[in-house]
Amino acid sequence: MLLASPKVAIPNKASTKFVATNVAAIAAAVAAAISFGGNGFAATSSQVDVKQTLGGYADNAGQSRAKAGFDIASGSFAFGISRERVADANWRDNKYLQAVYGEGIRLNDSWSLGATRTFDKLTDTRLAAGGSSDGVIKSQNFGVGVSHWMIHETFQAGLDLSRSIIDRPEYEILDFDATVLTAPSMVSSSGATVTARHLSTPTTMTLASATINQSSDRPLARFYQAGVRQYVPAAGGAVHGTLYRGLNQGSLSTKTLYGEVNSWATDLAWIQELSRTTQVRAGWRVYQERETGRAYRDETQFGSDLFSVGIVHDVKPELMAGNGVTVEAGIARYLSNKDLMATTANFGVSGKF
């Protein structure tokens, strides 16, 4: 039940002109900055990788998405921008969309910037920043990380720290126990992830990670992951298997809109080399979640299956005026136990110049 509807100004579409209209100028400026270098993160090569991607999403709940992205990278630097158009055909039946957006179509612009450096071929350091805005909800995120190979370069340990801030309109709902819950206008979260990789054999790698994330609008979250990457020389392919575990439990308050979540997921994928220039990937993901309600502690079971297939092909340089060009495409099918069905597709072209 909606108690209060915030007055949210929907931005004029002309005022949110996407920076992609100036992609050429942005690419030239970033490429110039990369060539110039500085502060120890100078690029090791003048070669620039440019990538353009297109993606789409549609489900049987009336939502569709279309996304276009542009990325450039050279040496230690990477920069990306994207725009996503989200349309909700049934937005009039959604009180949250009515109160916050007031319409069924919104545009979200996002950007990302990253820098990496390797010391002595054993220690990797990385910095990352990004942000997004749809004119109503804005987010910013920052990250820093370091990893190091040891024990004859067979074991890698890493640590990553992250911070995110979200600005949004306040939104009030009436919980099942007649308690008024208010989503705060600013949500911040901080996280730390410890990772480990072990090259068990020349064809086998195992990995594990643990994450703790503290957010201002929900209980403490803990995530665990374990996986294996096994190359099969006889088949010319590799199998990837990963198991995920998530626990989102802790104290609840009137500014905590979520109950306690207990989830797990498993990924299984096969990557096949068809030739020196073509690779195919087929994957299957199963996800299950049990959420305990905030008020009466009723339990809801959620589950989904995701099937995906993709292909990556390197075009011969002699066919592209001597430049290396890579084409990739993929499609995925999503199905949940809540009768939600969705299809996604993506297409990308990248080149080295």
C-alpha positions in Angstrom: 0.0 0.0 0.0 1.4 3.4 -1.0 1.3 6.0 1.8 3.1 8.9 0.2 4.1 9.7 -3.3 7.2 11.8 -3.6 7.1 14.7 -6.0 9.8 13.7 -8.5 10.7 16.0 -11.4 11.1 14.0 -14.7 14.0 15.5 -16.6 13.5 17.0 -20.0 14.7 14.6 -22.6 16.7 17.3 -24.4 18.6 18.0 -21.2 19.8 14.4 -20.9 21.5 14.3 -24.3 23.7 11.2 -24.3 27.5 11.7 -24.5 27.6 9.1 -27.2 26.8 11.8 -29.7 30.3 13.0 -29.0 31.9 9.6 -29.1 34.6 10.6 -31.5 35.7 13.5 -29.4 35.7 11.4 -26.3 37.7 8.6 -27.9 40.3 11.0 -29.2 40.6 12.7 -25.8 41.0 9.4 -23.9 43.4 8.0 -26.5 45.5 11.2 -26.1 45.5 10.9 -22.3 46.5 7.2 -22.6 49.4 8.1 -25.0 50.5 10.8 -22.6 50.4 8.5 -19.5 51.4 9.8 -16.1 51.5 9.0 -12.4 53.0 5.6 -13.1 50.1 4.3 -15.1 51.5 5.1 -18.5 50.3 2.7 -21.3 52.8 0.2 -22.4 51.5 0.2 -26.0 50.0 2.9 -28.3 47.5 0.3 -29.6 43.9 1.2 -28.7 41.0 -1.3 -28.5 37.6 0.1 -29.4 34.4 -1.9 -28.8 30.8 -1.2 -29.7 28.0 -3.3 -28.2 24.3 -3.6 -28.6 21.9 -5.5 -26.3 18.2 -6.2 -25.9 15.9 -7.7 -23.2 12.2 -8.6 -23.2 10.0 -10.5 -20.8 6.4 -11.5 -20.4 5.8 -9.0 -17.6 5.8 -6.1 -20.1 9.3 -4.8 -19.6 11.8 -4.3 -22.5 15.3 -3.0 -22.5 17.6 -1.8 -25.2 21.3 -0.9 -24.5 24.2 0.5 -26.5 27.7 0.7 -25.1 31.0 2.1 -26.3 34.4 1.1 -24.7 38.0 2.0 -25.4 41.1 0.6 -23.7 44.8 0.9 -24.2 47.5 -0.5 -22.0 46.6 0.2 -18.4 43.4 2.3 -19.0 39.8 1.5 -19.9 36.9 3.8 -20.3 33.3 3.0 -21.2 29.9 4.7 -21.6 26.5 3.3 -22.3 22.8 4.2 -22.6 19.9 1.9 -21.7 16.3 2.5 -22.6 13.8 0.8 -20.2 10.1 0.5 -21.1 7.4 -0.9 -18.7 4.2 -1.5 -20.5 2.4 -2.2 -17.2 3.8 0.8 -15.3 0.4 2.1 -14.4 -0.2 -1.0 -12.2 3.1 -0.5 -10.4 2.8 2.0 -7.6 6.6 2.5 -7.3 7.0 3.4 -10.9 4.0 5.7 -10.7 5.4 7.6 -7.7 9.1 7.7 -8.7 9.0 8.1 -12.5 5.5 9.0 -13.4 5.8 7.3 -16.8 6.7 4.0 -18.3 9.9 4.9 -20.2 13.2 5.9 -18.7 16.7 6.4 -20.0 19.8 5.4 -18.0 23.2 6.7 -18.8 26.3 5.1 -17.2 30.1 5.4 -17.4 33.1 3.5 -16.1 36.8 4.2 -15.8 39.5 1.7 -14.8 43.3 1.6 -14.4 45.6 -1.3 -13.7 49.3 -1.8 -13.2 51.5 -4.9 -12.8 54.7 -5.0 -10.7 57.4 -7.6 -11.5 54.8 -9.6 -13.4 53.5 -10.9 -10.0 51.6 -8.1 -8.3 48.5 -6.6 -9.9 46.9 -3.3 -8.7 43.7 -1.9 -9.9 41.5 1.2 -9.5 37.9 1.6 -10.7 35.1 4.2 -10.7 31.7 4.4 -12.3 28.3 6.0 -12.1 24.9 6.0 -13.6 21.8 8.2 -13.7 18.3 7.9 -15.2 17.4 11.5 -14.1 15.7 10.3 -10.9 18.0 7.7 -9.3 21.8 8.3 -9.4 24.6 6.0 -8.3 28.3 6.2 -7.9 30.8 3.4 -7.2 34.5 3.1 -6.4 36.9 0.2 -6.0 40.5 -0.6 -5.4 42.2 -4.0 -5.4 45.5 -5.8 -5.3 46.5 -9.4 -6.0 49.8 -11.3 -5.9 51.1 -14.6 -7.3 53.2 -16.7 -5.0 54.5 -20.3 -4.4 56.2 -20.6 -7.8 53.4 -18.6 -9.4 50.8 -21.3 -8.8 48.8 -19.5 -6.1 47.2 -16.0 -6.3 45.7 -14.1 -3.4 43.7 -10.9 -3.8 41.8 -8.3 -1.9 39.3 -5.8 -3.3 37.5 -3.0 -1.5 34.4 -1.3 -2.9 32.1 1.6 -2.0 28.8 2.6 -3.6 26.4 5.5 -3.0 22.8 5.7 -4.4 20.6 8.8 -4.4 16.9 8.3 -4.9 13.5 9.7 -3.8 12.1 8.7 -0.5 9.4 6.0 -0.8 7.0 4.8 1.9 5.1 1.6 2.2 2.9 0.0 4.8 4.3 -3.4 6.0 2.1 -6.4 6.8 2.4 -5.5 10.5 1.0 -2.0 9.9 4.5 -0.5 10.3 5.4 2.4 8.0 8.7 1.6 6.2 10.6 4.4 4.5 13.3 3.8 1.9 16.0 6.4 2.7 16.9 8.9 0.0 20.6 8.0 0.2 21.9 4.4 0.4 25.5 3.6 0.9 27.3 0.3 1.0 30.9 -0.9 1.6 32.3 -4.3 0.8 35.5 -6.3 1.0 36.3 -9.4 -1.1 39.1 -11.9 -0.5 40.0 -14.1 -3.5 42.3 -17.1 -4.0 43.3 -18.9 -7.2 45.3 -22.1 -7.4 46.9 -23.5 -10.6 46.6 -27.1 -9.5 47.9 -28.5 -12.8 48.8 -27.0 -16.2 45.2 -27.6 -17.2 43.3 -27.2 -13.9 42.6 -24.0 -11.9 40.5 -23.8 -8.8 39.2 -20.5 -7.3 37.4 -19.3 -4.2 36.2 -16.0 -2.8 34.4 -14.5 0.2 32.7 -11.2 0.3 31.2 -9.1 3.2 29.0 -6.2 2.3 27.4 -3.7 4.7 24.5 -1.6 3.3 22.6 1.1 5.0 19.2 -0.2 3.9 19.5 -4.0 4.5 21.1 -6.5 6.9 24.7 -7.6 6.6 25.4 -9.7 3.4 27.9 -12.5 3.0 28.7 -14.2 -0.2 30.9 -17.2 -0.9 32.1 -18.7 -4.2 34.1 -21.8 -5.2 34.8 -23.0 -8.7 37.0 -25.0 -11.1 38.3 -24.4 -14.6 39.3 -27.6 -16.4 40.8 -27.6 -19.8 40.3 -30.9 -21.8 43.0 -31.1 -24.5 41.4 -34.1 -26.2 38.2 -32.2 -26.9 39.9 -28.8 -27.5 37.6 -27.2 -24.9 37.2 -26.3 -21.2 34.5 -26.8 -18.5 33.8 -24.1 -16.0 31.9 -24.9 -12.8 31.1 -22.4 -10.0 29.0 -22.7 -6.8 27.7 -19.5 -5.1 26.3 -19.1 -1.6 24.6 -15.9 -0.3 23.4 -15.0 3.2 21.7 -11.6 3.9 20.9 -11.7 7.6 20.9 -9.4 10.5 18.9 -6.8 12.4 15.9 -5.1 10.8 14.6 -1.6 11.2 11.9 0.7 9.7 14.6 1.7 7.1 15.2 -1.9 6.1 12.7 -2.8 3.4 14.1 -6.4 2.9 13.7 -9.5 4.9 16.4 -12.1 5.5 17.7 -13.8 2.3 19.3 -17.3 2.0 20.4 -18.0 -1.6 22.6 -20.3 -3.7 23.4 -20.6 -7.3 25.5 -22.9 -9.6 27.0 -22.2 -13.0 28.1 -24.8 -15.5 29.6 -23.8 -18.9 31.5 -25.4 -21.7 33.9 -23.4 -23.9 34.8 -24.9 -27.2 37.5 -23.8 -29.6 36.2 -24.4 -33.1 39.3 -23.0 -34.7 42.1 -20.6 -33.9 39.7 -17.7 -34.6 36.4 -19.0 -33.3 35.2 -19.9 -29.8 31.7 -21.0 -28.7 30.3 -21.0 -25.1 27.2 -22.7 -23.8 26.1 -22.2 -20.2 23.4 -23.1 -17.7 22.7 -21.3 -14.4 20.4 -22.4 -11.6 19.4 -20.0 -8.8 17.3 -20.5 -5.7 16.4 -18.1 -2.9 14.5 -18.3 0.3 13.4 -14.9 1.8 11.9 -14.6 5.2 9.3 -11.8 5.4 10.1 -8.8 7.5 6.9 -8.7 9.5 5.4 -12.1 10.0 8.6 -14.0 9.0 6.7 -15.9 6.2 9.1 -17.6 3.8 9.0 -17.2 0.0 10.8 -19.5 -2.3 12.2 -18.1 -5.6 14.0 -20.1 -8.3 15.2 -19.5 -11.9 17.0 -21.2 -14.7 19.2 -19.4 -17.3 20.4 -21.0 -20.5 22.9 -19.1 -22.7 25.0 -19.6 -25.8 27.5 -17.3 -27.4 30.2 -17.1 -30.1 33.4 -15.0 -30.5 35.1 -14.8 -33.8 38.4 -13.0 -34.8 38.2 -11.7 -38.3 41.4 -12.1 -40.3 43.4 -8.9 -40.3 44.0 -9.0 -44.0 40.2 -8.7 -44.5 40.1 -5.5 -42.3 42.9 -3.4 -43.8 45.4 -5.0 -41.4 43.4 -4.3 -38.2 42.4 -6.9 -35.8 38.6 -7.1 -35.5 36.6 -9.4 -33.2 32.9 -10.1 -33.5 30.8 -11.6 -30.7 27.2 -12.5 -30.2 25.0 -14.2 -27.6 21.5 -15.1 -26.6 20.0 -16.2 -23.3 16.7 -17.6 -22.1 15.5 -16.9 -18.5 12.7 -18.7 -16.7 11.6 -18.3 -13.0 9.1 -20.1 -10.8 7.1 -16.9 -10.7 6.2 -17.4 -14.4 8.6 -14.8 -15.5 10.1 -15.6 -18.9 12.7 -13.4 -20.6 15.0 -13.4 -23.6 18.2 -11.4 -23.9 20.5 -10.9 -26.9 23.8 -9.0 -27.4 26.1 -8.2 -30.3 29.5 -6.6 -30.2 32.3 -5.5 -32.5 35.8 -4.6 -31.3 38.9 -3.6 -33.1 42.5 -2.8 -32.5 43.9 0.4 -34.0 
